[in-house]
Amino acid sequence: MAETQKLNYVSAIGAAIREEMRRDERVAMWGEDLVSMQGAFGETPGMSEFGDRIKDTPIVEQAILASGMGAALTGTRPIVWLMTAGFLTIAFEGIFMEVGGLRQEFGYTGPMPLVIYCRSGVGGGFGAHHCASTEALFMHCPGVKVVMPSNPYDAKGLMAAAIRDDDPVIYIGYGGMYFGPKVDIPVGEYIVPIGKAAVTKEGSDVTLVVWSGMVPKALAAAEELSKEGISAEVIDLRSLVPLDIQTVISSVKKTGRLLIAHEAMKRGGAAGEIALRFNETAPDVAKALKTPIARIGAKNVALPRSQEIELQMLPKAEDIVKKVKEMM
C-alpha cells in the first residue's frame, strides 16, 4: 500500500509547490505576502529552503504578471501569486492580450510555463475583490488553461500538473475549502491530468456538472435526492479549459437530463458555454434529452461585504434539489 499523509486543501497545494521546486530548480514563486506572511492564507509555510526562488513583491498585479511572463519566456518556470480571483481582473489585459495571445499574435512557438495562482470562493463577507468567482472571464482568454480543484487530492495533483505544463495555466483554489478536514494524500509526486473530469458519484436519472466549491454541494444534493428515489450522477469538471465535454456527454446519454451549477453569477457564467458545447458536440444526445438543460448560479449582483447577505445570494444544495425535482 502506498504511503499517505494527512493534508487539507491548502497544505496539499503547498506540498505540490515544495515538491516541484525541489524537483526542478527552474521553478520559482513570487507574489503578495509569500515570505512575510507565509502566504496571505497559509499557502507557503516552511519555504525558506528555496532562498531567493520565493519572493515577496509589491502589491502591483500587473507587474507581478508581467515579470512572470518575462521569466517564463527566458527559461524559468514561475508561479505568480495574485491572491484572489478578483485581483486577477486587475491584470486582465496582460492575461488576455499578452499571456494568452502571444502565440497567435506574434507567432511565438516556444513554451510559456507560467502558473497564475489565486483563490476564489466566498466566506466571511469580504466582498467581491476577495471572494468573486471570475473564472468565466478567463475561459474567454485565448491560449490559457483554467483549473479549479474541489478537494485536497486534486488540489495537489493539479498544481503539480500546472507547474509542469508548457502552456500558461490559471490555477484557482477554493478559499472556502483551504482549512477543511485533512484527508489521506499520497506521499510524493503525482499528477492529476488537466482536462480530465471525474465522476465523483454515479447515477442514472440526472447529470450534475459542477466544479470547485459546488462539488460538495452537489454531492449533498445527490444524497438528499437519493432519499426520494432520484439517482443523480455528479461530475467534477476539475478544469474549464480544456473542457472534458466527452465525460459529460457519456453521462447524459445515460441519464437524459443535465443540470450545470456554479457559484459565479448566473448571467454570462461558464454554464452557458458548457451547455452550448454539449449541444454542438453531441446534437443527437441533446435532441434526446428528457428535459431542457438547466443551470444554477449566483444572483447577478456584486458580492456584498456582509456574510449574511452573501450566503443568501449563492446557490445551495437545496437549490439543486429543487431544480432536479422540477426536471423530473
C-alpha positions as CSV (number, residue, x, y, z in Angstrom):
1,M,0.0,0.0,0.0
2,A,1.3,3.5,-0.9
3,E,2.4,5.7,1.9
4,T,0.0,8.5,2.7
5,Q,0.0,11.8,4.7
6,K,-2.8,13.9,6.2
7,L,-3.3,17.2,4.3
8,N,-6.0,19.7,4.0
9,Y,-6.6,21.7,0.8
10,V,-4.2,24.5,1.3
11,S,-1.4,22.3,2.7
12,A,-1.8,20.0,-0.3
13,I,-1.2,22.9,-2.6
14,G,1.9,23.9,-0.6
15,A,3.2,20.3,-0.7
16,A,2.9,20.3,-4.5
17,I,4.8,23.6,-4.8
18,R,7.6,22.4,-2.5
19,E,7.9,19.1,-4.3
20,E,8.1,20.8,-7.7
21,M,10.6,23.4,-6.5
22,R,12.8,20.6,-5.2
23,R,12.4,18.5,-8.4
24,D,13.2,21.4,-10.8
25,E,15.4,24.3,-9.9
26,R,13.8,26.4,-12.6
27,V,10.6,26.6,-10.6
28,A,10.3,29.9,-8.7
29,M,7.4,31.7,-7.0
30,W,6.7,35.3,-6.3
31,G,3.7,37.4,-5.3
32,E,2.0,39.1,-2.4
33,D,2.9,38.2,1.2
34,L,4.5,34.9,0.4
35,V,7.5,35.3,2.6
36,S,6.4,37.9,5.2
37,M,3.2,36.1,6.0
38,Q,4.0,32.7,4.6
39,G,1.1,33.3,2.2
40,A,-1.9,35.5,2.9
41,F,-3.9,32.4,3.5
42,G,-1.2,30.0,4.5
43,E,-0.1,28.9,1.1
44,T,3.7,29.0,1.6
45,P,4.8,27.9,5.1
46,G,8.3,26.5,5.5
47,M,9.7,27.5,2.2
48,S,12.8,29.3,3.4
49,E,14.9,26.4,2.0
50,F,14.3,27.9,-1.5
51,G,16.1,31.2,-0.8
52,D,15.5,33.8,-3.4
53,R,13.4,31.5,-5.6
54,I,10.5,32.6,-3.5
55,K,9.9,36.3,-3.1
56,D,7.5,39.0,-1.8
57,T,6.5,41.6,-4.3
58,P,4.8,45.0,-4.2
59,I,1.0,44.8,-4.5
60,V,1.0,45.6,-8.2
61,E,-0.8,42.7,-10.0
62,Q,0.2,44.0,-13.5
63,A,3.9,43.9,-12.6
64,I,3.7,40.5,-10.9
65,L,2.1,39.0,-14.0
66,A,4.4,40.8,-16.5
67,S,7.5,39.7,-14.6
68,G,6.2,36.1,-14.6
69,M,5.6,36.2,-18.3
70,G,9.1,37.5,-19.0
71,A,10.6,34.8,-16.7
72,A,8.6,32.1,-18.4
73,L,9.9,33.3,-21.8
74,T,13.5,33.1,-20.7
75,G,13.8,29.7,-19.1
76,T,12.2,30.0,-15.6
77,R,9.0,28.1,-14.7
78,P,7.3,30.7,-12.5
79,I,4.3,30.6,-10.2
80,V,2.9,34.0,-9.7
81,W,0.6,34.5,-6.7
82,L,-2.1,37.2,-7.3
83,M,-4.0,36.3,-4.1
84,T,-7.7,36.3,-5.3
85,A,-9.6,35.8,-8.5
86,G,-11.0,39.3,-8.0
87,F,-7.5,40.7,-8.1
88,L,-6.8,38.8,-11.3
89,T,-9.1,41.2,-13.1
90,I,-6.5,44.0,-12.3
91,A,-4.1,42.1,-14.6
92,F,-6.7,41.1,-17.1
93,E,-5.3,43.0,-20.0
94,G,-1.9,41.2,-19.6
95,I,-3.5,37.8,-19.2
96,F,-5.9,38.2,-22.2
97,M,-3.7,40.2,-24.7
98,E,-0.2,39.1,-23.8
99,V,0.0,35.8,-21.9
100,G,-2.9,34.2,-23.9
101,G,-2.4,36.0,-27.2
102,L,1.4,35.9,-27.6
103,R,1.5,32.7,-29.8
104,Q,-1.4,33.7,-32.0
105,E,-0.5,37.4,-32.5
106,F,3.3,37.2,-32.8
107,G,3.9,33.6,-33.8
108,Y,5.9,32.6,-30.7
109,T,6.3,28.9,-30.9
110,G,8.2,28.2,-27.6
111,P,7.0,27.2,-24.2
112,M,5.2,29.6,-21.8
113,P,5.3,27.7,-18.5
114,L,3.6,30.2,-16.3
115,V,1.2,29.4,-13.4
116,I,-1.1,32.2,-12.4
117,Y,-2.3,31.1,-8.9
118,C,-5.1,32.7,-6.9
119,R,-8.1,31.7,-4.8
120,S,-11.8,32.3,-5.2
121,G,-14.9,31.5,-3.2
122,V,-17.0,33.1,-0.6
123,G,-16.8,33.2,3.2
124,G,-16.6,35.9,5.7
125,G,-18.3,38.6,3.8
126,F,-15.2,40.1,2.4
127,G,-16.8,41.4,-0.8
128,A,-16.2,40.9,-4.5
129,H,-12.5,41.8,-4.6
130,H,-11.6,38.9,-2.3
131,C,-14.4,36.4,-3.0
132,A,-15.7,36.8,-6.5
133,S,-15.8,33.8,-8.9
134,T,-14.3,35.2,-12.1
135,E,-13.5,32.0,-14.0
136,A,-15.8,32.7,-16.9
137,L,-13.8,35.8,-17.8
138,F,-10.6,33.7,-18.1
139,M,-12.3,30.9,-20.1
140,H,-12.6,33.6,-22.8
141,C,-8.8,34.2,-22.8
142,P,-7.0,32.6,-25.8
143,G,-4.2,30.2,-25.1
144,V,-4.7,29.9,-21.3
145,K,-5.8,26.9,-19.3
146,V,-8.1,27.2,-16.3
147,V,-8.2,24.6,-13.5
148,M,-10.3,24.7,-10.3
149,P,-9.8,21.7,-7.9
150,S,-12.5,20.7,-5.5
151,N,-10.6,18.6,-3.0
152,P,-7.1,18.2,-1.5
153,Y,-6.1,15.3,-3.7
154,D,-6.9,17.2,-6.9
155,A,-5.5,20.4,-5.4
156,K,-2.1,18.8,-5.1
157,G,-2.1,16.9,-8.4
158,L,-3.4,19.7,-10.5
159,M,-0.9,22.2,-9.1
160,A,1.9,19.8,-10.0
161,A,0.4,19.3,-13.5
162,A,0.1,23.1,-13.9
163,I,3.7,23.7,-12.9
164,R,4.9,21.1,-15.4
165,D,2.7,22.3,-18.2
166,D,4.4,24.3,-21.0
167,D,1.3,26.4,-21.5
168,P,0.1,29.2,-19.2
169,V,-2.3,27.8,-16.5
170,I,-4.6,29.8,-14.3
171,Y,-4.9,27.8,-11.1
172,I,-7.9,28.9,-8.9
173,G,-8.1,27.4,-5.5
174,Y,-11.3,27.5,-3.5
175,G,-10.8,29.5,-0.3
176,G,-13.8,28.0,1.5
177,M,-12.0,24.6,1.5
178,Y,-8.5,25.8,2.4
179,F,-8.7,24.8,6.0
180,G,-11.2,22.0,5.7
181,P,-10.6,18.5,7.1
182,K,-7.3,16.7,6.4
183,V,-7.5,13.6,4.2
184,D,-5.1,10.9,3.2
185,I,-2.9,12.1,0.3
186,P,-0.2,10.0,-1.3
187,V,3.3,10.9,-0.2
188,G,5.5,12.1,-3.1
189,E,4.8,13.4,-6.5
190,Y,1.7,12.6,-8.6
191,I,-0.2,14.3,-11.4
192,V,-3.9,14.9,-11.9
193,P,-4.3,15.4,-15.7
194,I,-5.5,18.9,-16.8
195,G,-8.7,18.5,-18.9
196,K,-9.9,15.2,-17.4
197,A,-13.2,15.4,-15.4
198,A,-14.0,13.0,-12.6
199,V,-17.3,11.2,-12.0
200,T,-17.5,11.6,-8.2
201,K,-20.8,9.8,-7.9
202,E,-22.6,7.6,-10.3
203,G,-26.3,7.9,-11.0
204,S,-29.0,7.2,-13.6
205,D,-31.6,10.0,-13.5
206,V,-29.8,13.3,-13.9
207,T,-26.3,14.6,-14.5
208,L,-25.0,17.3,-12.2
209,V,-22.0,19.1,-13.7
210,V,-20.1,21.2,-11.1
211,W,-16.5,22.2,-10.1
212,S,-14.7,23.8,-7.2
213,G,-16.9,24.7,-4.2
214,M,-20.0,23.5,-5.9
215,V,-18.9,19.8,-5.8
216,P,-19.7,19.2,-2.1
217,K,-23.0,21.0,-2.5
218,A,-23.9,18.7,-5.5
219,L,-22.9,15.6,-3.6
220,A,-25.0,16.7,-0.6
221,A,-27.9,17.3,-3.0
222,A,-27.4,13.9,-4.6
223,E,-27.6,12.3,-1.2
224,E,-30.8,14.1,-0.4
225,L,-32.3,13.2,-3.8
226,S,-31.5,9.6,-3.2
227,K,-33.9,9.6,-0.3
228,E,-36.7,10.3,-2.7
229,G,-35.6,7.7,-5.2
230,I,-33.8,10.1,-7.6
231,S,-30.4,8.9,-8.7
232,A,-28.0,11.8,-9.5
233,E,-24.6,11.5,-11.2
234,V,-22.1,14.1,-10.1
235,I,-19.3,15.2,-12.5
236,D,-16.5,17.3,-11.2
237,L,-15.0,19.1,-14.3
238,R,-11.7,19.9,-12.4
239,S,-10.7,22.2,-15.3
240,L,-12.8,24.5,-17.5
241,V,-10.1,24.9,-20.2
242,P,-9.6,22.4,-21.6
243,L,-13.2,21.2,-21.0
244,D,-13.8,17.4,-20.8
245,I,-17.2,17.5,-22.6
246,Q,-17.0,13.8,-23.6
247,T,-17.4,12.8,-19.9
248,V,-20.5,15.0,-19.7
249,I,-21.9,13.5,-22.9
250,S,-21.3,9.9,-21.8
251,S,-23.2,10.7,-18.6
252,V,-26.1,12.4,-20.2
253,K,-26.5,9.6,-22.7
254,K,-27.4,7.5,-19.6
255,T,-29.4,10.0,-17.5
256,G,-31.2,12.1,-20.2
257,R,-31.0,15.2,-18.0
258,L,-28.3,17.9,-17.5
259,L,-28.0,20.5,-14.8
260,I,-25.0,22.7,-14.5
261,A,-24.3,24.7,-11.3
262,H,-21.7,27.2,-10.3
263,E,-21.0,29.7,-7.6
264,A,-20.3,32.5,-10.1
265,M,-23.1,34.8,-11.2
266,K,-25.6,33.0,-13.5
267,R,-25.6,35.6,-16.3
268,G,-22.6,35.0,-18.6
269,G,-21.3,32.2,-16.4
270,A,-19.5,29.1,-17.5
271,A,-22.7,27.1,-17.6
272,G,-23.8,28.7,-20.8
273,E,-20.5,27.7,-22.6
274,I,-20.8,24.2,-21.3
275,A,-24.4,23.8,-22.4
276,L,-23.7,25.1,-25.9
277,R,-20.5,23.0,-26.2
278,F,-22.6,19.9,-25.2
279,N,-25.3,20.8,-27.9
280,E,-22.6,21.4,-30.6
281,T,-20.6,18.3,-29.8
282,A,-23.5,15.8,-29.3
283,P,-26.6,17.1,-31.1
284,D,-28.2,13.7,-31.2
285,V,-27.8,13.3,-27.4
286,A,-29.1,16.9,-27.0
287,K,-32.2,16.1,-29.1
288,A,-32.9,13.1,-26.9
289,L,-32.9,15.0,-23.6
290,K,-35.9,14.3,-21.4
291,T,-36.0,17.9,-20.2
292,P,-34.2,21.1,-21.3
293,I,-30.7,21.8,-20.0
294,A,-30.9,23.7,-16.7
295,R,-28.4,25.9,-14.9
296,I,-28.0,27.3,-11.4
297,G,-25.7,30.3,-10.4
298,A,-25.4,33.2,-8.0
299,K,-27.6,36.2,-8.3
300,N,-26.5,38.8,-10.9
301,V,-25.1,41.3,-8.4
302,A,-21.7,42.1,-6.8
303,L,-20.9,40.2,-3.7
304,P,-21.6,42.4,-0.6
305,R,-19.5,42.9,2.4
306,S,-21.9,41.0,4.5
307,Q,-21.7,37.3,5.3
308,E,-25.4,37.0,6.0
309,I,-26.4,38.6,2.7
310,E,-23.6,36.8,0.8
311,L,-25.0,33.4,1.8
312,Q,-28.4,34.4,0.5
313,M,-27.1,35.2,-2.9
314,L,-25.3,31.9,-3.6
315,P,-26.7,28.6,-4.8
316,K,-27.1,25.9,-2.2
317,A,-27.6,22.2,-2.1
318,E,-31.3,22.7,-1.6
319,D,-31.4,24.8,-4.8
320,I,-30.0,21.9,-6.7
321,V,-32.5,19.5,-5.1
322,K,-35.4,21.8,-6.0
323,K,-34.3,22.2,-9.6
324,V,-33.8,18.5,-10.1
325,K,-37.3,17.8,-8.8
326,E,-38.6,20.3,-11.4
327,M,-36.7,18.5,-14.1
328,M,-38.1,15.1,-13.1
